[in-house]
Amino acid sequence: MSSQNFSNDSDNKKIEDFNQYPDQAGHFGIHGGRFVSETLMAAIEQLETLYTKVKADPEFWQQYHEDLINYVGRPTPLYHAKRLSDEIGGAQIYFKREDLNHTGAHKVNNTIGQALLAKMSGKQRIIAETGAGQHGVATATIAARLGLECVVYMGADDVERQKMNVYRMRLLGATVVPVTSGSRTLKDAMNEAMRDWVTNVDSTYYVIGTVAGPHPYPLLVRDFQAIIGKEARIQHLEKTGRLPDALVACVGGGSNAIGLFFDFLNDSEVALYGVEATGDGIETGRHSAPLAAGRVGVLHGNRTYLMADDDGQILETHSISAGLDYPGVGPEHSFLKDVKRVQYVGCTDDEAMWGFKEATLKEGIIPALESSHALAYGLKLAKTMSPEQSIIINMSGRGDKDLHTVMKYDGIEL
């Protein structure tokens, strides 16, 4: 978990084709790679070999897409938020409705794919980490469907603020392990999951929930989530006859954002905005914004931007949303920041709550607090644009899991 000073020779580099990343070693510029113990190296290399094989196998992707259609409920709609658009008087606002997926978020796009890989590898036990609980629920759901043993690690503080998702996971047959070390949040859950993997590597498949971790995880999670942007492109073209002017998505680890952005990376006319959680404000130190206020180091098996002190120790984070409460970010996002393809911006807890209430009251859609960060920034951005322009905001998850947190914020008790 060091935060060495790595040189950054990718600044201002003109990229002709973003599809060429990562390279064969899993690098996005200076980011990414594979920083793991020898105990895990064989398992990761086996996974890389397996994924390289299935990535070129039409039958694998046919099975994956059939599951997305018949089990997940894809394609998700691209919804024109007309009332919000009219009230703001700026760009036309569209929501990519990942909240309508089975299990209530984008996470299931990834767990469907990784569960297929787990079955192909012959492993009958899967583990996962989770923050807001949506990845844990999606993993437990697929484990139940396929008859796999499932263990989910979750920070003790997140267990408390996401009780409903904890109960959902247990109903689905998963064992939920509260992690009481460190900051008791997502970082610590991932630490414990990796310790479990080291101990049980021969029998266990680790379903990482975001575009982080050692190569090939950032690649394969991106590939499974890229369905979001592929659908959004087709849907927006059908509705308007043109590409959107801007895309906005929240960024914690960053899987929903990469999922939306990836199919548009080579379209320079489409502006991309990743919204980090700035919590109580960057200046307070109580935030989860490594791209805005972090440094390059190694965390959870990859080199990326992270929040650390001068001695390389990981700093505690804060966000009202459990899913964004993480001190690192996926390495592809770090690369996209360096080459200035994506603008990474911030949204505070209070701003996110404003976005939450705007979508709820004006469109009858209750968003996840993670998605509310993208909503808040996207609505402000839309005000600066013309009515002839359009913006897609990724509604990455639904908000019923967060009602306890919202009630606490509003001082309401049942």
Beta strands, then each sheet from edge to edge (+ up, - down):
strand 1: 27-28
strand 2: 31-32
strand 3: 78-80
strand 4: 92-97
strand 5: 125-130
strand 6: 149-155
strand 7: 175-179
strand 8: 204-206
strand 9: 246-250
strand 10: 271-279
strand 11: 295-299
strand 12: 302-306
strand 13: 343-348
strand 14: 390-395
sheet 1: 1+ 2-
sheet 2: 3+ 4- 14- 9- 10- 13-
sheet 3: 7+ 6+ 5+ 8+
sheet 4: 11+ 12-
end
